[in-house]
Amino acid sequence: MNSGIGRVLLRWAPGATIAATFLGMLALSWGKWPDVLVDFGHELYAAWRLSEGQALGRDIQWGATGPLPPYVNAAVFRIFGPELRALVVFNLLLLALLTWLLYSLIRALSDGSTATLACVAFLSIFGFGQYVGIGNYNYVTPYSHGVTHGLMLSLLAIWLFHRFATGGDRRHLGAAGIAVGLAFLTKPELFVACVAAVGVSWLAFAREVRSTRRAFPALAVLLGAACVPPVVAFALLLLKLPARDALHVTLAPWALMATPLTKTPFYLAGVGLDAPAVNLAALARWAGGYVLVAGLGVAAALAAHRLRLSSFVWSVGAFALTVAGLTSLVPPWHWLDVARPLPLFVLFGAAAYAWRAFRGPPGEARTSASSLGFALATFALALLGKMLLNARIIHYGFALAMPASLLAIVWFTWSAPKLLESRGLRGGVFRGVATGFLAVIALAYVQRASNLFATKKVQVGTGASAFVADDRGLFVAEMVRRIEQRAAPGDTLAVIPEGVMINFLTHHSSPSPYLTYLPDAIAAFGEAAMLEALRHAPPDLVLVVSRDASEHGARTFGIDYAGDTLQWLRQNYAPLTVVGGSPFNPDQYGMMLLARTLPSRSARAGP
């Protein structure tokens, strides 16, 4: 009886632990995921307008991702209504699916307890958190669904190909190809990483089977299936767009990479090329810190072996001492740079997996695991290319550094202990040190997220679109109220330079296809084209919002950039109401609603 209960507990413990972490982080962050003005509003607005019949490329200029994410979100709105809660629930379901996928992949590399630990780390550090003033860097309300959708599709492709290579049938292979093709319709960096990972998986498979009669037909099926989603997407876009525009929408994010956008200060700082020497020094310091912790773990494992004490006691003691020591010696904010050495670690990890996959005897179980590890490490390394010298968990790192971080957990809590055990040492003791190290990091990030969530006290929106925001929410909520009082039904509203979240909350659409007038958008599309869009279809109302765009190299709208657009506004619009200070004063924060000075649309129509 007792042994039966024990087996049941062991069987369900991983799922229960992961589910408890999911629910705990959900409760901690409930309703506080989106940013009130930046980024995520684009996702809501585009999905809303597409669900109403508008089209990318004609009514909305959408270059940051391929067409898949906004149209998927539009389908959610069409079915359940254009409410924030509908998209939140859908994304929570995707997050649960992604967690299961990560568990399956990591368990194939290691064991169930390691996969459980990695998934707990994923949910507590990456899934729901907020570590900078701007929200959106989570999987519930991401700044770009192209990243979260592309990440899940890429990992799905890797998993499906692994299933095929380890005894599955061609249905797994075809499905892997479909997943690769769908990833093409998300973000370029995700697709490139996906192709690299599946590519090395195929190379390992070809080496394993040692038969061109099996390897190359498999490649043909994979490539053929991968071509299906882009072709279908192009054909569906043709239903609303001319061929040239449909092709542009399909390839939009790739065309965007050829614009000056990728050379702006924001992107250079993200990669770490703004100060390469400083960033390399930080990488080296943190790599040294990891080596020190690993050295302490080896020393503890050696001591436990020589003293012949209980491995369990030593492991628990090593965990407790590591947590106590690091908590007392390292300030919580210091852990924000903990991901710095990830590119170095992943490079060595990929090399180790490749050596085992291509040098070990074909047909061994470890060869299959090594092929999967090589694919995941290749995927992780490719994603880190966007932050090569500035790897981080905050900001884009919630997605781009996540695979590398989980692989590092596998290496430190499973691979290294197994290596020590193969040499007669107490690997469990090293695992205790590594797990304590991870626990301190996770607690530091959860505490930081909790502190930032505590600053969110202002309810914005109503009903199923309500959420809680920081102090900027006071300005947004008040301006939404004034717009609803002053705007007539059907009036159009342009929010400049950023803030289509307000369009979504008031349900007043913009006649301009451009969602922001920030320096990065101007670099991508050109101010002349963006201003022409306003001239061609002048909005009834224009809302100018304070937005510090220093990260893009220009701080204040109309003063540091977009001077021609401001001049046109002054010629054709007059202030209607102001909340807070002037949005044209860089030392103030506020919003100014402008009304057209030309006759309104209804007046021009006449009797």
Summary of the structure (lengths in Angstrom):
residues: 607
radius of gyration: 26.1
end to end distance: 86.2
largest distance: 97.6
contacts: 2138
relative contact order: 0.10
helix: 68%
strand: 6%
